[in-house]
Structures are given as structure tokens and as C-alpha cells.
């Protein structure tokens, strides 16, 4: 589980860096920021959930910061719009840009 947390955190970091790079290039980055928001918020939820699992009962008590982080992550997942709204936006763009193979 610790290895999976490291993988999720590194992927989140790289996704944020990619989105920032797109924005730095002067592009609107609308789809990229939606993808980053969904990917990062869900990765952080998985990380927090694994931390609770690793700590067992201690992970849901006030004796560890993990329970507070786990609770806060839920709200984080809806900041700047729920993930499903971002998915809808991405899918709408894909549908609009779709062209049949020639």
C-alpha cells in the first residue's frame, strides 16, 4: 500500500506539472485542468484511504492526523466542481472534436 501511495503521489505531481506547463504555454488548459483536478483529487483520496487501512482503528481516531485528512479529502474532491462535472466537460470536448476515420 505504501508503494501504491508513492505511485499515486508521483502521478499526481506529474499531472499538475503537465497542466501547469500547458498553461505556461499560453493555452487555456480547460481540459487539462479538468483532467488534473479529477486525477489528483481521486489519487489523494486513494492515498488517504490506504493510510487509514495501514493504521487500522488508529486511522479513524483523533490520535492521528489521518482521520482529519481523510475527512477533508472528501471536500477537496468537490472544490472547483465535482469530478463528474469535469468528466462531463472532458467528454463533451472529445465528442465535439471527434471525426470519423477517413
DAGIKA-V48758 format. One record per pair of residues at least 4 apart in sequence whose ideal C-beta (glycine too) atoms are under 6 Angstrom apart, sorted by the first residue. I is the first residue (numbers start at 0). J is the second residue. D is the distance in Angstrom with one decimal. If there is no record, write none. Layout:
i->{I:I}
j->{J:J}
d->{D:D}
//
This chain:
i->{0:0:4:4:7:7:7:11:11:14:14:14:15:18:18:18:21:21:21:22:28:30:30:33:33:33:34:35:36:36:37:37:40:40:43:44:47:47:47:50:51:51:51:54:54:57:57:58:59:64:77:80}
j->{49:53:46:49:42:45:46:39:42:35:38:39:35:31:32:35:26:28:31:28:32:89:92:85:88:89:38:39:79:85:82:85:75:76:72:72:68:69:72:65:58:65:69:58:65:62:63:65:66:68:81:84}
d->{4.4:5.6:4.7:5.5:4.1:5.5:5.3:4.4:4.5:4.9:5.1:5.9:5.9:4.6:5.5:4.1:5.1:4.5:4.6:4.4:5.0:5.7:5.3:3.9:5.2:5.4:5.9:5.6:6.0:5.4:4.7:4.9:5.8:4.5:5.7:5.0:5.3:4.5:4.7:4.8:3.6:5.8:5.5:3.4:5.8:5.9:5.4:4.8:5.1:5.9:4.9:4.3}
//
